Amino acid sequence: MKNILVCGLIGLVLLSCKKENKAVAEAVKAENSFVSDQSSTGSLYPTAYRPTSTTNQIVEHKYYTLSYNEKFEQAEWVAYELKKEYLKNGNYKRPYFIEDPKVSTGSADWRNYKKSGYDKGHLCPAGDMEFSEDAYNDTFYTSNISPQRHDFNSGIWNRIEQKTRYWAGKYNDIYVVTGGILKESDKKIGTEKVSVPKYFYKIVLAKSGKEHKAIAFLVPNEDSDKPIYDFVVPIETLEKMTGIDFFPNLKNLKSSKDF
């Protein structure tokens, strides 16, 4: 009986926080009056590269954009530009995770992850945003995290993130889209039932001359010692699995290991 009362109280607290956060979100939305064009949002990357959204809840922060899926309590994708000059080590103090006031339905409370056995895995990595303290801090919204196994987060996923930074240095400027493959059958954690993706994807787009090239990864949410290129898949595979058109304004774009 005691445990039931405690769990009930926790659920009420999270529900209360979510309602309060929704009110804040509506106020922020009214104040900022988002529009999708690049000049008015302050986004640094071309909106022409933006994926479609299955939820129509697109949230724009200064240095990254996401499409939030309330059903799964996380972003279905997070997209951002990574320039060569962004590759710095800011050595900033790691902040606490907080709910995203720009998510109108309320992003999941970080307490859902507590004692779940899963990391609060960044989708837009904090390590990619160390060129600015504001940019770094913005990655700690709960809309930018997803449950990841620790060995996955610190292992194969970390290796792909490091390779992504290498490509930013090689091409001077890249565009990155990442997220989990969200399914009804996913395991859930916390009182808000945050989905635990079985797979995560990352797509890296670069411009080479007048042409665009891309490489896409689909990786199980588990430890792996395999080379990262073993996880390369066609972008079309990810589109069929997610229902997302990742680059609707780029025609004849193919992904390959030649990147």
C-alpha atoms as one frame of an Amber mdcrd trajectory, in Angstrom:
protein
   0.000   0.000   0.000   2.846   2.379   0.852   4.505   1.808  -2.535   1.199
   2.411  -4.317   0.739   5.735  -2.511   4.302   6.824  -3.334   3.925   5.927
  -7.003   0.598   7.764  -7.091   2.146  10.879  -5.611   5.028  10.760  -8.120
   2.545  10.422 -10.960   0.577  13.432  -9.701   3.766  15.495  -9.411   4.800
  14.649 -12.983   1.299  15.393 -14.284   1.283  18.731 -12.441   4.731  19.609
 -13.818   3.595  18.702 -17.296   0.513  20.920 -17.104   2.621  23.779 -15.793
   5.190  23.209 -18.540   2.428  23.236 -21.167   1.294  26.641 -19.942   4.872
  27.920 -20.129   5.193  26.473 -23.624   2.081  28.279 -24.817   3.373  31.536
 -23.366   6.741  31.092 -25.046   5.059  30.210 -28.317   2.880  33.294 -28.149
   5.870  35.470 -27.341   8.159  34.102 -30.013   5.562  33.391 -32.742   7.722
  30.825 -34.503   7.724  30.648 -38.259   9.609  28.172 -40.334  11.818  30.414
 -42.455  15.475  30.604 -41.557  15.770  34.388 -41.164  13.084  34.709 -38.498
  13.979  31.685 -36.373  17.681  32.365 -36.047  18.474  28.813 -37.195  21.884
  28.624 -38.788  21.297  25.755 -41.204  19.176  25.674 -44.379  15.532  24.836
 -43.691  15.539  23.221 -47.136  17.334  20.249 -45.539  14.680  19.751 -42.859
  12.906  16.355 -42.653   9.146  16.004 -42.638   7.329  15.523 -39.332   4.780
  12.791 -38.585   3.475  14.798 -35.613   3.527  18.400 -36.875   5.133  19.432
 -33.598   8.368  20.975 -34.789  10.383  22.795 -32.129  13.134  25.222 -33.076
  16.034  26.061 -30.825  18.793  28.364 -31.984  21.251  25.632 -32.920  19.029
  22.602 -33.537  15.470  21.680 -34.519  13.415  18.654 -33.480  10.115  16.958
 -34.184   8.566  15.874 -30.880   6.414  12.749 -30.681   4.203  12.933 -27.594
   3.096   9.301 -27.912   6.664   8.124 -27.342   7.744  11.073 -25.142  10.810
  11.981 -27.210  11.852  13.489 -30.509  11.365  11.396 -33.627  14.276  13.359
 -35.070  16.723  16.071 -34.094  18.508  17.979 -36.860  21.397  20.427 -36.732
  24.309  21.909 -38.620  27.852  21.118 -37.537  30.569  23.394 -38.891  34.311
  22.906 -38.727  34.678  26.000 -36.551  32.223  24.518 -34.030  34.690  21.762
 -33.147  35.918  23.156 -29.857  36.285  21.914 -26.297  34.427  24.440 -24.165
  34.899  22.494 -20.927  31.598  23.853 -19.636  29.947  22.741 -16.426  27.383
  20.054 -17.147  23.883  21.421 -16.355  20.806  19.537 -15.122  18.308  18.182
 -17.618  15.128  20.255 -17.739  11.833  20.036 -19.612  11.622  21.886 -22.909
   9.305  24.914 -22.587   8.844  24.998 -26.363   7.217  21.542 -26.527   3.495
  22.367 -26.426   2.492  18.929 -25.098   5.274  18.941 -22.491   8.498  16.969
 -22.842   9.085  14.001 -20.531  10.382  14.631 -17.016  13.975  13.464 -16.478
  12.813  11.423 -13.475  11.380   8.851 -15.883  14.977   7.774 -16.494  15.886
   7.509 -12.809  16.826   3.920 -11.835  15.576   2.738 -15.245  18.913   1.221
 -16.219  19.142   3.537 -19.248  21.248   6.606 -19.959  19.689   9.936 -20.842
  21.202   9.716 -24.309  21.667  12.985 -26.192  20.373  13.072 -29.758  22.112
  16.356 -30.578  25.342  15.632 -28.654  26.521  18.158 -26.082  30.004  17.509
 -27.504  28.934  18.988 -30.849  27.835  22.235 -29.203  30.847  23.205 -27.120
  31.572  26.270 -29.257  29.064  28.231 -27.135  27.852  27.828 -23.561  24.307
  28.673 -24.630  24.419  26.090 -27.409  25.865  23.525 -24.998  23.216  24.184
 -22.342  20.404  23.919 -24.900  21.236  20.258 -25.491  20.076  19.460 -21.949
  16.369  19.777 -22.666  14.579  16.465 -22.151  13.195  16.784 -25.684  16.758
  16.073 -26.859  17.249  12.763 -25.031  16.221   9.156 -25.520  16.782   6.027
 -23.365  20.039   4.366 -24.387  21.879   1.416 -22.918  25.062   2.673 -21.299
  27.384   0.384 -23.304  25.696   1.543 -26.510  25.849   5.225 -25.563  29.513
   5.113 -24.554  30.499   2.582 -27.221  29.350   2.248 -30.836  27.159   5.382
 -30.667  30.041   7.439 -29.297  32.282   6.183 -32.091  29.762   7.304 -34.703
  29.505  10.712 -33.010  33.285  11.088 -33.113  33.311  10.122 -36.795  30.626
  12.734 -37.422  32.934  15.401 -35.964  35.699  14.138 -38.224  33.425  14.642
 -41.240  32.580  18.165 -40.069  36.307  18.912 -40.221  36.683  17.199 -43.593
  33.749  18.892 -45.348  33.804  22.153 -43.306  30.033  22.026 -42.874  27.647
  19.071 -42.483  23.988  18.541 -41.593  23.032  15.817 -39.123  19.691  14.118
 -38.450  19.343  11.553 -35.668  16.735   9.769 -33.558  15.319   6.456 -32.418
  13.131   4.079 -34.423   9.907   4.483 -32.426   7.441   1.583 -32.259   4.331
   0.761 -30.219   6.012  -2.465 -29.077   8.969  -0.618 -27.484   9.687  -1.154
 -23.801   8.506   1.789 -21.680  10.144   3.450 -18.669   8.879   5.860 -16.019
   5.389   7.038 -15.120   5.113   8.833 -18.480   5.969   5.621 -20.347   8.962
   6.874 -22.309   9.676   4.458 -25.170  13.034   2.685 -25.345  13.991   2.419
 -29.045  15.462  -0.889 -30.178  17.396   0.976 -32.878  18.860   4.433 -33.376
  19.695   6.114 -36.667  22.005   8.906 -37.731  22.225  10.539 -41.150  25.081
  12.835 -42.145  24.687  15.078 -45.186  27.500  16.999 -46.847  27.814  19.147
 -49.938  30.632  18.260 -52.283  30.849  20.805 -55.082  27.333  21.157 -56.495
  26.322  17.709 -55.329  25.047  16.435 -51.988  26.185  13.170 -50.488  24.989
  11.326 -47.421  25.703   8.361 -45.185  23.080   6.745 -42.947  23.446   4.412
 -39.967  20.959   2.093 -38.259  22.342   0.718 -34.989  20.774  -1.619 -32.380
  20.512  -0.100 -28.903  23.153  -2.461 -27.505  26.890  -2.842 -27.125  28.867
  -3.662 -30.281  32.516  -3.932 -31.262  31.737  -4.005 -34.984  33.122  -1.311
 -37.312  30.687   1.572 -37.766  30.459   0.904 -41.513  28.765  -2.421 -40.768
  25.714  -0.361 -39.786  25.419   1.724 -42.962  21.998   1.455 -44.637  20.185
   3.268 -47.470  18.238   6.354 -46.372  15.203   4.713 -47.975  15.374   1.953
 -45.343  15.064   4.517 -42.550  12.234   6.306 -44.349  10.226   3.078 -44.594
  10.803   2.328 -40.905   9.881   5.815 -39.657   7.460   7.275 -42.187   9.731
  10.331 -42.412  10.960  11.884 -45.668  14.377  13.018 -44.513  15.349  15.337
 -47.352  12.160  16.108 -49.308  13.746  19.047 -51.131  16.805  17.142 -52.351
  16.147  15.022 -55.401  17.987  11.810 -56.275  19.954  11.773 -53.033  21.521
   8.389 -52.350  23.465   7.260 -49.323  26.511   5.038 -49.431  29.658   4.066
 -47.544  31.680   6.331 -49.854  31.663   9.375 -47.613
